[in-house]
């Protein structure tokens, strides 16, 4: 063949490396041949297809891929042959490197990682063996090979007993079998390699892979200062940050890690202690063939060993919930709960993504609560024996062990349950907007607060209440449009609103006297709080970062009375994807930016999309244009107030919504290439959708009260309001059919979001498209299907007929789509051929449980007060 094998260079768990002669180019190369067993699992075509991604990576610190192929049933790939040593060989001889040389190697590797991450490629198996040294300069080998193996083989790799990743350098999320790994796993691995370059040993070691992973999940590495005092403090702090167990606590990029190693940016330092981060009684469950270690939450000996678990002191313990595939959690703004005593958790999940599961922390198997399909906002009763949940627009209850479901109230939003068996909830019904209370067994509800009437964009809503100890007062958020919320309190008997002087939302109360709350950027802050005087008594301190935030600003976290925290971690999205009807995705843009609401131009050549940035002071967005031919993206707006783009039918213009500082909106448009300045299209309204002929558009226009919207038809020649098509509460997400005869939209008339269709001619009849909850409708280009998001994470297709009248023929589940929640329009679009979808998938990691979190919060607030 083309390559003449000269000698074997080395062998590993996945492959054997040979020095070979490239006969065609008369040069020495390294040929890596995958083990025959692994090749059989992967399949030739799939592996060779996936590995091509790495062939396009070019960086001075990255070993390029020359070639790949199959010969006599063996898969191989070809790389340059480097005459120098590997970092492993250097460490085996010298054990430790000089500090400046270790930093130089780490910075070079970080540069390669940062480049590849920006191309959407993660290494997944960074270790000293994969770092080549040529005249002291590092070159990273095998980049993306582990990813290619994983994508080509899928679950068959795990089932075969083959190991991907090296335990000593593997991140906790990789060790626990997390389904989606982002670039911060490589940051951890580089931190582990740098730790070994300086100390002579990896952060965690053991006689078996299971022993190493057990230490990885339950202990902190020994402080570098105790092993090598000469290492500067800023370098130790940088490595400690890179080795944080939660991805959200690490550097966001490899470049940040490199800058911290060089002292260019400051790094918070971990306390100099090698104490374990969890009790030895936390059990480790090892998956099939020992390939992946998965932590179970069997912590009966820890959290439940005392009848008064709230009195237990100790360092915080962070555990990742590993859940079975048929009972995995769906992280959203209102999908997690923890019992008051911290002994059980409840979450929304399962195959449909919309059922309640309960798991005691001293048991391994979650329990599905029958009859809870379509549920959200699970909330434990004060005694932990019952769960209340939102369903069909109201509140219901079910015993924690399962049983009869009871109705509490028919119309309610977010709610809280106090010790007096009273539930306080948001009321959204016209004329009763505000907070109201009802007995948990049902009955008539009573007013607590009332929202003052105003234009809808000026409404200050009372959102997400939480009861304080004793059940006589509560804290909630005052929320106006997209502005950051403001915390307020009210006594149930006085009904006077007391502003607390703190900007935030999603409040929770800890029994050690602290009020915690979420900010729009996904951070959680705490303030000392007197629940008797309803007064904040100290400074605001950030205590948590990286919490998943839904589009409606609901935060995915819950706290128990004994000081435990349960939360869903924010994860970088998968970038902009093109997805076929089976769910197979192809990357269009890497996840360097959060994208929302993509819209494909009529000719399919460009995509208008909104960028999204959450900060403490609010949510910011602009409209960008992605050119599919040149694969470039260009900002169309830069005011950080623009979103929800829509193309005109001729493909020449893009319209969008601009939000002002108090939440009022207007509609603007501009040539897609920016050749003319933006022009005002409508002074008040949101979400423009153009007719197929371009002679009019429909838009949402706020009514004067209670969040009602008028879906209005506006003529383009001249600009005038033509017809109010219908009046709705909530976001209609309306779309016009390709033949302009029908209107698909979302209504909550049934008590929950459903997709409906009605005639554009003004006929009053409406036809329900979704059967069990639905939103985000999009017509197929042929007009024979309506796609929509079902309750949970599924994208559905409803095949329809319009003769002799409108009717749904079939409903089919297409694939799982982690689309945005709480948004104003469809978070995806259909290509002109009707075969593919363009979307920006979003998700979260598995739920994370933090024991003794209240003590950590108290300590952080105390330190801040002493500064």
N, C-alpha and C positions, 0 to 999 in steps of 0.2 A: 504494500500500500504506500501511501504518501509518507508515512512516518516509520523510521527505522528505530526500533527500541534498542538502546545501548545498555542500560542497567536500571535496576530498581533503586529509587532514591529513598522512599519511605512508604509506610502504610498507616492507615487510620481506620476509624470505625466505618467510614462510608466508602473509602476508595484507596487505591494504591497509586503512588506517583512514580513515573518512570522518566529518566532522561532519554530523550529521543532526538533523532536527526530529521528535520523537516527537509525532505529531499527536494521538493519543489523550490524552496527558497534558500537552501543550503545554510541552515542555521540550527543551533541547538534549541530545543523546546522542552517544556515539561508537559507530559501527557498524563492526565489523571483519569484512571479507569475506575468507574463505579463497581462496587462489589456486585457479583452476578445476582445475588438475592435481591438487592435493592433495585437493580435494573429491571428485574422481572416484576417487581411491585409497581414501578413507575410507569412502564410502557414507553417505548421509544419515541413515538410521535409527540406525546404530551410533554415529555421531558425536554426534547430538543426545541419544542415551541416555546416553553417557558424560559429556557436558558438564554434565548436570543435577546431578552431584555438586558442582560448584563453585557452583551456584546457592544452595546451603544454607550457604555460608560468609559470616559476618557479623563484621566486625572494623573498628575505626576506621581502621586502616592498610592496609586491603585494599579494592581497588576491586570492588564487587559486580557480579554478573552480572544484568542486567535481563531479558534475553530471548535466544532463539536460534531459528534456523529455516533455511528453504531458500527461495530465490526464483530462478526461471529457471535451475536447476541450480547455483546458488552457495550455499554454506553461509556463514552469518554468525552473529555473536553481538553483543549490545548491552550497553554499559557506560555509566556516567555520563561526561559530558564535563567534564574538569577544565580550567579556564581557565589554570592555572599552567603552569610549565615542567616538562620532564623532567630527571632528573639528568644525562642525556647532554648536553642542551643547556647546562646549567650548567657541566659540566666542559669542554665545547668552548670556552666563553667564558673561564673562569677557570682551568682546568687543575687547580688544587688548591683544596680547601676549608679553611677554618679548622679546627683540630683539634677544638674543641668542637662545631662544627656537623657535621663528619663523623661524630663519635661519636653525636650526636643522631639523625642520619638512620639510621645503622646500627642503633641500638637500636630505633627505630620499626619498621624493616623486620623486625628479629629478632622483635619482638612479633607481627607478622602471621604470620611463618613458624611460630613456636612454636604459635600458635593453630591454624593450618591443619594442621600436622603431627599435633597431637593429634586432629584429625578424620580422620586417615589420608590427607591430600592433600599431595602434594609438588609444588613449582612446576616444577622441572627446567630452567627457562630464565631465571633471575634475572640481570638485567643493568641497566646505567644507563638503557637505553631503556624498561624496564618499571617504573621507579620514578618516579612523578609527584610533583612538589613543589608544594604549595598553601600559600602563606604560610610556606614553610620546612618544612612537615610532610610526611613521605613517605607515599605511598600506592602499594601494590604492585598492578600490573595483570597481567592474563593469568594469574591463579593457576589452576593445574591444567589450562590449555589444552593444554600440551605433553603432559601425562598423558592427556588425552582423545584427542588425536591419536594417541598411541602405542597406547593400548588399542583404539581404533577401527580403526586401520589395520594394527596388528601388523607382521609382517615386510614387508608390501607397501610400507610407508613407506620402510624402508631400501632395498628393491630399486628403488624409483622414483627414488632419487638425491636425495631431499629431506632437508635437514639439520634435525635437532632439537637445540636447544642451540647456544650460541655459544662457539667455541673459547676465547676469552680468559677466559671465566668458567665454563667447563665443568670439572667434577670429573674426576680421573683415571679413576674407575670408569665414569663416563658416556662418557668419550672412548674407553675400551677396549671399549665395547659390553657391559658387564656386564648380564646379563639382569634382575637385580633391583636396583633402586636404592632406597635408603632416605633418610630425611630429612637425613642428613649430607652428601648431595650439595648441598643448598641451603646448608648451613653453609659449605661450600667456596666456593660462588658468592658468598655475602655477604662472605666474607673477601676474595675477589678484588675485589669492588666497593669495599670499604672501603680496601683497599690502593691502588686507583686514586684514590679521593677524597683520600688523604693525599699520594701521591707524584706524581700526575699521569700515571701510566701503569699499565696492567694488569700483573699479576705476570709474564706471559709474552706476547710479541708476536712477529710474524713476517710475512713477505710473503704467505704462504698459510696456509690452515687446517692443512695438514699440518705446516708449519714450527712453528706455534704449539703443536700437540699434541706434536710431537717434544720441544720444550723443556719442556712441561708434564710429560712422563713422565721426562725425563732430567736436569732441572736444578732447583735451588731458585731462588726469586725473589731478586732483589737485596735485601739487608737494607735495611729502611726507614731505619735510622739513617744509612746512607751517602747516601741520597737526600734526607732531611729530618731532620736531627739534633734538631730541636725536638720531635719526636713522643715523648711519654713512653714509657719502657721497657715499662710494663705493657700499653700499647696495642699496641706492636710485638709483644710476646710473644703477646698474644691473637690477633692476625692470623696470626702464624706458625703457631699451633696450628690455627686454622681452615683453613689452607692445607696441612696435612699431606697427603701423597699417599695414605696408607692411612686409610680411614674410621675404623678403630679408634683411630687416634692423634689424631683431632680431638675437638672438644667433642661430647658426646653429643646435645646439643640446642642450638637457636638461643638459647634463654634463657640457657644457660651462657655462650655467646659474648658476649651482651650484658652479662652480669654481669662478665665478665672485662674487657671494654672499659671499663667504669665503675670498675674496680678493686675490685669487691666480692669476687671470688675470685681466688686466685693462679693463675698459669699458668706452666708450665715454659717455658723459652726455648730456642730452637734456637741453636747456635753461630753467631756473626755471620760467615758466610762465604757467598759466592755461588758456591762451587765446584760443578761439576756433580755430580749424584748417581749418574752412571753413565758408563761408558766410551763414547766416541763411536762405537765400533764396534758397539754394540747397534743392530740394524737395526729400522726401523719399517716394518711392513707395513700398507698402507692398504686398507680394504675397498672394496666396489663403489661407484663414483661418488664416492669420496672422502668419504662421509658419516661414517664412523666409523673412527678410527685404532685399530689393534690391535697391541700390542707382541708380537712373536715372541720366543722365547727363543733366538734364533740368536746365541749368545754364544761361539762358538768362539774368536774373537779376544780374548775376555776371560778366561773361566774356564779355557779349555783351551789358552791360548797358551803356557803353561809346563808342562813335564813335572812340575814340583813346584808345583802350583797352591796348595798350602797355605802356601807362603812368600810369596805375593803380599800386599802391604799396601795399604791404601787405605780410603776411606770406604765404608760399607755401601751396597750397591746393591739397591733393592727393585723387583722386577718382578712383574707380574701375569701368570700363565699364561693365555693365551687359547687355548682348545682347540676343535677342530671339534665341531659338534653331535653327530655320531655317535661321538665319542670324548671327551666331556666328563667331568670328574671328579665322582664322588660323594663329598662330604666327610663322613666319619664319624670315629669315634675311632681307627680302625685301618685307614685307607685310603690313606695316603701313605707313600712311602719315597724316599730319595735315596741314590745309590751312595756308597761311602766316598770316592772321589776327586771327588765333586760333579759328575761329567760327565753323569749320567743321573738321571732320576726314574722312579718307578713309582707307579701309582695304580689304584684301583678305579673303574670307570666304564663308559661305553658305553651303548647304548640300553637294555640290561637293568639297568644299574647294578651289575653284579656280576662283571665280567671285569677282568683285569689288562691295563693298557696300559703300555708303556715308551716313554719319549721321551728321546733324547739331546738335550742342550741346544744342539748345533750343527746340529740338524735341525728342520724345521718340522712334520713329520707323526709323530704317535704311532703305535706299532706294537702291534696287539692280539695277545696271546699266546693262541693257540687252545687250547681244552681247559681254560681256567681259569674257566669259568662257575661261579658260586657261591663264588668266592674271597674272602678277606679277609686282612688283616695282611701285605701284601707286604713282604719283607725281602731286601735284597741280601746276597749272600755277601761275605766280606772282599775277594775279588778282583774283585767286581762282575760276574762272568760268569754267575751263577746267581741265581735268585729263589726263595726259600722262601715258602710262603703257607699259610694255614689253609684247610682244605677238608673238609667232611663230618665235622667234629669232630677231624680230625688235621692233620698237616703234610705237605705235598708240596713238590717242587722242580721247576723248569723252567728251561732255559737262557734267558738274557736275550734272545737272538735268536729264541727259540721252539724247540720241539722236543719230545722225549720227556719226559713227566711221570713223576716217580718218587715213590714213597711213602717217607716217613721214619718216621713213627710214627702210630698210629691214633687216639690220644686225647691231646689237648694243647690248652692255651689259648695265651696270649701267649708269645712266645719271642724269643730273641736268638741270633746266630750269631757264634762267635769265630774267631780266626785259626788255631786248631788244627783247624778243620773240625768243631767240636763245637757242637751246638745245645742250649741250655738252655731249658726250657719249663715252663709251669705244668701240673701234673697235677691233674685234677679227679675222678679215679676214686676211689671209696670205698676207704679204707684206704691211699691213696697221695697224699693231698692235700699239695701242696708243690711244690718245684722239683726237676726231674730233668734229666739230660743224656743225649744220644744222639748217635752219630756222624751226620754229615749224610748219609751214604750209607745209613743205616738200621741196624738191629740192636737189641739189648736196651738198655733205658734204665737209668740208675743214679741212685740217690737223692743229692740235694744237701741239701735241707732238708725237714723234715716239719712240717706244721701240727698243733699239739696238739689233741686231741679236746676238743670243748666243745659246749654248746648252739649251734645254728647261728648265732643272733644274736650270740654271743660269739666266734665264730671270728675269729682274726686271720690272714687269708689272705696268702700270699706272691705278689705280683702284679707283672706287667710288668717282667721282668728286663732288664738291659742289661749287656753285657760291657765290661770295662775293658781298656785296652791290654795286650797280652801274653796275654790269654785265660785268666789264672789266677784271676781274681776278678770278681765282678759286683756290681752294685747293683740293688736292687729295692725295692718298696713293701710295707710291712706295712699291710694294710687291714682294718678292722673295720666291717662294715655301712656306714652312710652317713657315718661319721666321716672327717675328713681323714686321709690316709695318713701314714705315718712312714717315712722312708728308712732302709734298712739295707744292709749289705754282707756278703759271705761269700766266703772263699777256697775254691776248688773242692776243694783237697786237705784242708783242715781242717774244713770244713762247720760252722764256728761262726758264728752270726749276730752281727754287730756293728751296734748301732744308731748312727746318725750324728747324732742329736739335731736333725733337720730335719724339719718337717712338710711333706709333699708327696707327689706321685705322678708316674708317667710319667717316670722319670729318663732323662737322656741325658748322655753325657760328651763334652766338647770337648778336643781334643788340647793346647790351651794351658793345661790344668790347671784346668778349671772343670766343675763338675757343675751341669747345669740340670735343672729339674723343674717340673711344672705344679701349679697350685693349683686348687681347686674353682671359683673365680670366673673361670677362663679366663686368668689371668695366668701367666707363666712367670718363675721366679726363678733366680738363679745363686748359687753359693758357690764360693770357691776350694777345691780338693780335691787331696789327695795320694793318688794311686792306689796307691802302694807301701805307705803306712802305713794306708790306708783311713780317712782322717781329714779332716774339714772344717777348714780353716785360716783362715777369715775370715768376714766378715759376709754375711748373705743380702741380695740386691739384686734388685728387680724389673727384668727386662730386656725384657719383652714383654707386651702386653695384647691381649685380643680373640681368643684362640685358641678354636676350636670345641671344645666338650666334649660328648661323648656322655652318654647317661643313665647309663651304667655308669662314668663318670668317666674314660674313656679320652680322651686329648687328641690332637687332629689336628696333630701336628708331628713332624718328623724332622730330624736334623742329619747332616752329613757329616764325615769326618775333616779335610777342608780348611777347615772352618768355615762352610759354607753352611747355611742354614736353609730348610726347606720347610714351610709350614703352611697350614691352612685357617682362614680368618677367621670369627669369630663374627658372626652377623648377627641383627638384631632380627627376630623372627618376623613373620608377616603378620597377627597378631592372631587373633581367633576368626572363622572363616569358615563359611558354609554353601555346600556344593559339590554340584552336580548330578552325574549319572552320567557326563557328558561331561568333567567337570573344571572347568566354569565356576564361578567362586567369587563369592560376595557377602559383603561384610564385615559382621560383626555387632558386633565390638569392635575398636577400633584397636590397633596393636601397642605400646601404652604399657606393657604388662605381658606377661610370658611366661606362657602358659596351657598346661595339660596335662590329659589324661584327662577330656574333657567327657562329661557324661551328660545326656541329654534326659529331662525328666519325662514320665510316661506320657501326659499330655494335650498334650505338645508345647509348653507355654507357657513353660517355664523350662529353664535349663541349669545344672546343678551342674558346677563345674570346679575344678581345682587351680591355684593360682598357683605360680610357681617362681622362686626367687631363689638364685643361686649366689654364695657369698661364700668368702673364704679359709678361714673356720672351718667350712665345711660347706654343705649345701644345705638351704634352708628353704622351707616350703610352707604354704599355707592353703587352705581351701575357700571359694569364693564362689558366689553364686547370681545368674545373669543372667536378668532378666525380659524376654522377647521383646516384650511389649506396650509396656511403658514404656521399653524399651531402657536400663535401668539395671542396675547391678551392685552387690550388697550382700555384704560379708564375712559368712560364717556362723561361721568360726573366726578366732582371732587369736593362736594359740599358736605359729605358725611350725613346727608339727610335724605338721600334718594334711594328708592327701592321699587320692587314689583314692576320690572320692565315688561313691555308688550310691543310687538312689531305691528306696523301697519301692513295690510295685505299685500301692498306692492313691494315690501321689503326695504323701502327707502328711509323710513323714519322709525324711531323707537320712542315710545311714550313711557312715562314712569310717574310715580307718586313722590312728591317732596313733602316731608313732615317738618313743621316748624317746632319751636322749642316747647310749646304747650300742647302738642299733639294734633293741631289742626293740619289739614292736608290739602294739597292742590295737585293738579295734573299738568305735566309739562311734556313737551316732545322736542325732538332734535334729529337731524340726519344721523344715521348710525356711525358715520365716519367723522362726525364733529365738524363738518364743513360749514355749518352755520350755527349761530348761537341758539341756546335753548329758548323756546317760546312757550308762553303760558297757554295751555289748552282749555283748562277749566279752573276757576278760582277756588272751588270747594268740591272735594270728592276723592275717592280712592279706587284703585284697582280698575283701570280702564281696560276694556276688551272690545276690539274692533269687529265690526260685521265683516263677513267674507268679501263683500264688494267695497268696503271702506267708505260707505256713505254715512255711517253713524257709528257710535260706540256706546257701550253701556258702562255705567259707573255707579259705585256706591256713594250715596249722599246721606250724611247724618241728619236724622230728625232732631227735634229740639230736646227730647227727653229720653232717658232710660236706655240709651244705647241702641235704639231702633234705627234701622237703615232703610232707605228707599233705593231700590235698584231702578235706576233711571236711564232711559234711552235719550241720547244727546245727538242731534244732527250735526254733521260737519259742514254743511253748506246751507244756510249760515249756522254759526254756533248758537244753538238755542236748546233749552230743555224741551224735549218733545213729550215723552210719556213716562209716568211712573208705572213700571211694570208690576212691582209687588213690594210690600213692606215686610221686613223681616227683623228678628233679633239675631245678633251674631253675624258672622261673616258669610255672605252667600256664595263666595267663590264661583261666581257664575261663568259659564262658557256657552257660546253660541255654536250651534251645529254647523257643519260645513255648507249645508244648503240653506242656512239662515231661517229654517222653519221652527226650530226647537231651541229651548233654553234649558240647560242643565244647571242646577244650583243646589246649595245646601241649606237646609232648614232644621230648626230644633222644635218644630211644631209638635212632634211626638214625645218630646222630653229629652231627646238626644239628637246628635247630628245624624241626618240621613240625606242621601242624594235623591233629588227629585228632578223631573222633567215636566215642562209645560210648553204650550204652544206660544210662539212669538206673535201670533195674531191677536192675542188678548183674551183667548178662551180661558175660563177660570179653572178648568180641570187640571189637576196635577197627578203625575204618575210616579210612584216610588220606584227607584232603581236599586238602591242598596236594601238588604234584608235585615241586617243586624248591626246597624251603625255604618256610617260612611261619610267621607269628605273628599275634597280635592278632586272633583271630576274633571276629566279631559276627554274630548271626543277623538275618535280615530279619524284620520284624514278622509276615509271613505264614508264616515258617518254611520257605520254599522255597529260600532262598539262604543261604550262609554267606560273608560278606565276610572277607577277611584280607589282611594285608600280605605280599607276596611278598618274596623276597630282592631287595635293591635298593629303589628308591623307589616300587614299583607297588602300587596297591590292586587286588585281584582279587575276582571273584565266582565262587563255585562253586554252580551250580544242582544241587539234590539231589532225590532221591526216597526215600521211606521204605517203599514197597510194591513187591514183597513184603518187601524188606529195604532197609536203608540203602545208597545208592549215589550216587556223584557222576556227574551226567549231562554237564555241560560246565564248563569253566573259562574265564573271560573276563577279560582285562585291561581295567580301567575307565579309570584315569588315573594320572598320576604324583602321588604324595602324599608330601611331605617330612615324614613322621611321625617321632616321637621314637624313638631307638634305646635299647636296654638298659633298657627300662622294665618295669613290673610288670603292666600291663594294656593294653587297647586304647586308643590315643591318639585315638580318634574315636568317634562314635556315629551311629546311623541314625535319621532322623526317623520318627514314627509312620506316615506315609504310605508309607514305604519308598522314597521318590524321591530324597531328599537326604541328605547327610552333614554332620555338624558336626565340625569339626576345627580344631586350631591347628597350622598348618604351620610347620615350622622348616627352616632351610637355612643355607647358608654361601656366601660369595663364592667365586670361583675360587681355586685354590691360589696362594700368594704365595711367591716365591723371594727370599731375601735373601742376596746374596753378601757375603763378608767380615763375616759376623755375629759370628764368634768374636772379632774385634778389637773390635767394639762392646761385646760382653759384658765383655771384659777391661777396657776403659776405664771402663765403668760401675762395675764392682766396685772398681777402683782408686780412683776418685773417692770412693766410699762409705767405703773404708778410711781415707781421709785426713781425713774429717770428725771 
